[in-house]
Amino acid sequence: MIDDCFQYMLEMFEDSSLFLIVINPSNMNIVNINRAGANFYGYDREELIGESYYKLMHNNGSKSDELLFDQNGDKANSFSNIFEHITHTGEIKEVEIITIKSFAQNMPLWLLFVYDRTELLTVSRRLNESELKFQKLLRDIPSVSVQGYYMDGTTFYWNKASEEIYGYTEEEALGKNLLDLIIPENIAVGVKESIEQSARTGVPPEASELQLRNKDGLIVDVFSSHAILAFEKKPLEMFCIDIDISERKIARQLRLAANVFTHAVEPILITDHQANIIDVNQRFIDIFGYEKKEVYGKNPNISKSGLHDNAHYKKMWIELLNNGSWTGEVYNRKKSGEILPMLIRINAVKDAKNQIQNYICFML
């Protein structure tokens, strides 16, 4: 899943003016690069994946460890430096690279955000260039939430994607504490301790999947990476880079459900949010004697035996809507008229906005 998330991040940067390279620091080979980056260097993406990062560096034999250090020669986890890179045609480009050291399943990975300095000559130099470019170029990136926090949790940066994912405007978020904005209560203590440890060590939290909270109190599934930056004469800053994976997680669950649906030995029935049948598995057809075309679009009450009163079904729906599931014994009727006693479990399937999309009925 983590590999999928890094691939998703690359896709988000496909047509950006921001070039993203993922590097394995153990051998300095390029693990992946977005299309915009490959085009910048004049290669097809496939030509660079697996190649040494130093293939892109002018005079690549010098300072082979320079990505490990900040401009003062100290070890750092996130920082920026200026380099000369060389394109496929031999053109020398001056670039600035912000390096973010991250981890995936305890394996170190470096994310290199590359800027062509020739395109930034008109940018105001009244602020620190590295900080300015980092914030301005990430502000409008779609679907990638970037937030900035001081090490006490106070929010100082909130891009447009953060507004979309978490529901808070920039004005609402700035100055608020991270724990009050998007951290659910059940993980608040752990997050606070993690930030305090990062403040002591300068090492960012490991990249991972998290369940965070939006303005409406709903859970948002994200893949979250972190970077700690040190700017001259400023306190440490922590940037969080979050990708909303809610839809991908739902899609993954649906693929798993589809596999179970196809191979299950029990009858399974799926409806839309209005309880109209949209699919049944082969076992349902074998037991109840209906063809698929006979049940599509119908209400599941086509199999009602008539042995339960309306109060029974009313109680079932109240529990299903309140709890998202219901389990109980039901007498059903085959197409032939034969009565079947069955243990029924119905689950409501909700989308990322907590709205019911489907009901799945398992019959035992």
C-alpha positions in Angstrom: 0.0 0.0 0.0 2.8 2.4 0.8 4.3 1.8 -2.6 0.9 2.6 -4.1 0.8 5.9 -2.1 4.1 7.0 -3.4 3.0 6.2 -6.9 -0.2 8.2 -6.2 1.9 11.1 -5.1 3.9 10.9 -8.4 0.6 10.9 -10.3 -0.5 14.1 -8.5 2.7 15.8 -9.7 2.5 14.5 -13.2 1.8 17.8 -15.0 3.2 20.1 -12.3 6.0 22.5 -12.7 7.4 20.8 -9.7 9.6 17.8 -10.5 9.5 14.9 -8.0 12.2 12.1 -7.8 12.1 9.2 -5.4 15.6 7.8 -4.5 16.8 4.7 -2.6 19.6 6.2 -0.5 21.3 2.8 -0.1 22.5 2.8 -3.7 21.4 6.3 -4.9 19.2 4.7 -7.6 16.1 6.4 -8.9 13.1 4.5 -7.7 10.6 6.6 -9.6 10.2 10.1 -11.2 7.1 12.0 -12.3 6.6 12.6 -16.0 7.2 16.4 -15.7 10.6 15.6 -14.2 11.5 13.1 -16.9 10.5 15.6 -19.6 12.7 18.3 -17.9 15.7 16.1 -18.2 14.8 15.0 -21.7 14.3 11.3 -21.0 11.4 8.9 -21.0 10.5 7.9 -17.4 11.5 4.3 -18.0 15.0 5.4 -19.1 15.7 6.9 -15.6 14.0 4.4 -13.3 16.7 2.1 -11.9 19.5 4.5 -13.0 21.8 6.2 -10.6 20.7 9.7 -9.5 24.2 10.9 -10.3 23.4 10.4 -14.0 21.6 13.7 -13.7 24.4 15.6 -11.9 27.0 17.6 -13.8 30.4 16.5 -12.6 28.6 13.7 -10.8 31.8 12.3 -9.4 32.3 15.2 -7.0 30.6 15.5 -3.6 28.9 12.2 -3.9 27.4 12.6 -0.4 26.3 16.2 -0.7 22.6 15.2 -0.5 23.3 14.0 3.0 24.2 17.4 4.4 22.7 20.8 4.7 24.6 23.9 3.6 26.5 24.1 7.0 27.8 20.6 6.5 25.6 19.1 9.2 23.5 16.0 9.0 19.9 16.9 8.2 16.6 15.2 7.5 15.1 17.9 5.3 16.8 20.8 3.6 17.6 22.5 0.3 20.7 22.9 -1.8 21.7 24.3 -5.2 23.1 21.9 -7.8 24.1 21.8 -11.5 22.2 19.1 -13.3 22.7 17.9 -16.9 20.0 17.0 -19.4 20.0 14.2 -22.0 21.2 16.7 -24.6 24.1 17.9 -22.4 22.5 21.2 -21.3 23.5 22.4 -17.9 20.7 23.4 -15.6 20.9 25.1 -12.3 18.4 23.6 -10.0 17.4 23.8 -6.3 16.5 20.6 -4.6 14.5 20.2 -1.4 15.3 16.8 0.0 12.9 15.1 2.4 14.1 11.9 4.0 11.2 9.6 4.6 10.6 5.9 5.4 8.4 3.2 3.9 8.0 0.0 5.9 11.3 1.0 7.7 13.1 1.3 4.4 14.5 4.8 3.9 13.4 6.7 0.8 14.3 10.3 -0.2 11.8 12.6 -1.9 13.6 15.2 -4.0 11.5 18.2 -5.0 13.4 19.8 -7.9 13.0 23.4 -9.0 14.4 24.8 -12.2 16.0 28.1 -11.0 15.8 29.6 -14.4 12.0 29.8 -14.1 12.2 31.5 -10.7 14.2 34.6 -11.5 11.2 36.9 -11.3 10.1 35.6 -7.9 10.4 38.1 -5.1 13.7 37.7 -3.2 12.5 39.6 -0.2 11.9 36.4 1.7 14.2 33.4 2.0 14.1 31.8 -1.5 13.9 28.2 -0.3 11.0 28.9 2.0 9.2 31.0 -0.5 9.5 28.5 -3.3 8.6 25.6 -1.1 5.4 27.3 0.1 4.3 29.0 -3.1 4.8 26.1 -5.4 3.0 23.7 -3.1 0.0 26.0 -2.5 -2.0 25.1 -5.5 -1.0 21.4 -6.0 -4.3 19.4 -6.3 -5.1 16.5 -4.0 -1.9 16.8 -2.0 -2.5 18.4 1.4 0.5 20.3 2.8 0.4 21.8 6.3 3.1 23.6 8.2 3.4 23.4 12.0 5.7 24.8 14.6 6.9 22.1 17.0 4.3 23.1 19.6 1.6 22.2 17.0 0.7 25.7 16.0 -0.4 25.9 12.3 1.4 28.4 10.1 0.8 26.9 6.6 -2.3 25.5 5.0 -2.5 24.9 1.3 -5.7 24.7 -0.9 -5.8 20.9 -0.9 -5.8 21.0 2.9 -9.0 23.1 2.7 -10.5 20.5 0.4 -9.5 17.4 2.4 -10.1 18.7 5.9 -12.8 21.3 5.3 -11.1 24.2 7.2 -10.2 27.4 5.2 -6.7 28.8 5.5 -8.1 31.6 7.8 -9.7 29.0 10.1 -6.6 26.8 10.3 -3.8 29.3 10.8 -2.9 29.8 14.4 -4.8 26.8 15.6 -3.2 23.7 17.1 -2.8 20.6 15.1 -4.4 18.5 17.8 -7.5 20.7 17.8 -7.8 20.6 14.0 -7.5 17.2 12.5 -6.3 14.7 15.2 -9.0 12.4 16.6 -9.0 11.9 20.4 -8.0 8.3 20.2 -4.5 9.1 18.8 -4.0 12.6 20.2 -1.6 11.5 23.0 0.5 9.5 20.6 0.7 12.3 18.1 1.7 14.8 20.8 4.5 12.5 22.0 5.7 11.9 18.4 5.9 15.7 17.8 7.8 16.2 21.1 10.2 13.5 20.1 10.8 15.0 16.7 11.4 18.4 18.3 14.1 16.8 20.5 15.8 14.7 17.8 15.1 16.5 14.5 13.8 13.2 13.0 10.4 13.4 11.4 7.7 10.8 12.2 7.7 7.8 9.9 5.4 8.0 6.8 2.3 5.9 7.4 -1.4 5.6 6.8 -3.5 7.6 9.3 -7.1 8.1 10.0 -7.5 11.9 10.7 -10.6 14.1 11.3 -12.2 16.7 9.1 -14.1 19.8 10.1 -17.4 17.9 10.1 -15.9 15.3 12.5 -15.7 12.6 9.8 -12.7 10.3 9.4 -10.4 10.9 6.5 -8.0 8.1 5.5 -4.6 9.6 4.4 -1.1 8.6 3.7 1.0 11.0 5.6 4.7 12.0 5.2 6.5 14.5 7.3 9.5 16.8 7.0 11.3 18.9 9.6 12.9 22.0 8.1 15.4 24.4 9.7 15.6 27.9 8.3 18.1 30.4 9.4 17.2 32.4 12.5 13.9 30.5 12.8 12.6 27.7 15.0 12.2 24.2 13.6 9.2 23.8 11.3 7.3 20.5 10.5 5.6 20.1 7.2 3.0 17.3 6.8 2.3 16.1 3.3 -1.0 14.1 3.2 -2.7 12.3 0.3 -6.4 11.4 0.7 -6.5 7.6 0.1 -10.2 7.2 1.2 -11.4 6.4 -2.4 -8.5 4.0 -2.9 -9.1 2.3 0.4 -12.8 1.9 -0.5 -11.8 0.5 -4.0 -9.5 -2.0 -2.4 -12.2 -3.1 0.0 -14.6 -3.4 -2.9 -12.1 -5.6 -4.9 -11.8 -7.9 -1.9 -15.6 -7.9 -1.5 -16.0 -8.8 -5.2 -13.7 -11.8 -4.7 -15.6 -13.0 -1.7 -18.9 -12.4 -3.5 -17.9 -14.5 -6.5 -16.5 -17.5 -4.5 -18.8 -17.5 -1.5 -20.8 -20.7 -0.7 -23.5 -18.6 0.9 -26.2 -16.6 -1.0 -25.2 -12.9 -1.2 -27.4 -10.1 -2.3 -26.3 -6.5 -3.0 -28.6 -3.5 -3.2 -28.2 0.2 -3.9 -28.9 2.8 -1.2 -32.7 2.6 -1.9 -32.6 -1.2 -1.3 -33.1 -2.1 -5.0 -31.2 -5.2 -6.0 -28.2 -4.6 -8.2 -26.5 -8.0 -8.0 -26.8 -11.5 -6.6 -24.2 -14.2 -6.6 -24.5 -17.7 -8.2 -25.3 -19.3 -4.9 -28.4 -17.1 -4.5 -29.6 -18.1 -7.9 -29.0 -21.8 -7.2 -30.9 -21.7 -3.9 -33.8 -19.3 -4.6 -34.4 -20.4 -8.2 -34.5 -16.9 -9.7 -32.5 -15.8 -12.8 -30.5 -12.6 -12.3 -32.7 -10.7 -14.7 -35.8 -11.6 -12.6 -34.4 -9.9 -9.4 -32.4 -6.9 -10.8 -34.1 -3.6 -9.7 -36.5 -5.5 -7.4 -36.8 -5.1 -3.6 -35.4 -8.0 -1.6 -39.0 -8.5 -0.2 -39.6 -10.7 -3.3 -38.3 -13.5 -1.1 -40.6 -12.6 1.9 -42.3 -15.6 3.4 -45.2 -13.7 4.9 -44.4 -15.2 8.3 -43.0 -11.9 9.8 -45.1 -8.9 10.6 -44.3 -5.3 9.7 -43.0 -4.6 13.2 -40.2 -7.2 12.6 -39.0 -5.4 9.5 -39.4 -1.9 11.1 -37.2 -3.0 14.0 -34.6 -4.4 11.5 -34.4 -1.1 9.6 -34.1 1.0 12.7 -31.1 -1.1 13.9 -29.6 -1.2 10.4 -29.7 2.6 10.0 -28.5 3.3 13.5 -25.7 0.8 13.7 -24.8 0.1 10.1 -25.6 -3.6 10.4 -28.3 -6.1 11.4 -28.3 -9.8 12.2 -31.3 -12.0 12.8 -33.3 -15.1 11.8 -35.6 -14.7 8.8 -38.0 -17.1 7.0 -37.5 -16.6 3.3 -39.4 -18.1 0.4 -37.9 -19.6 -2.8 -39.4 -18.9 -6.2 -41.0 -22.4 -6.0 -42.8 -21.3 -2.8 -40.6 -23.5 -0.4 -39.9 -21.8 3.0 -36.3 -21.4 4.1 -35.3 -20.5 7.7 -32.0 -18.5 7.4 -29.7 -16.4 9.5 -29.3 -13.1 7.8 -26.6 -10.4 8.2 -27.0 -7.1 6.5 -24.2 -4.5 6.3 -24.4 -0.9 5.1 -21.6 0.3 2.9 -20.7 4.0 3.3 -18.6 6.3 1.2 -15.9 8.7 2.4 -18.6 11.2 3.3 -20.3 8.6 5.6 -23.3 8.4 3.2 -24.8 4.9 2.6 -24.1 3.7 -0.9 -25.1 0.0 -0.8 -26.4 -2.8 1.4 -24.9 -6.3 1.4 -27.0 -9.2 2.7 -25.3 -12.5 3.7 -27.6 -15.5 4.1 -26.5 -18.5 6.2 
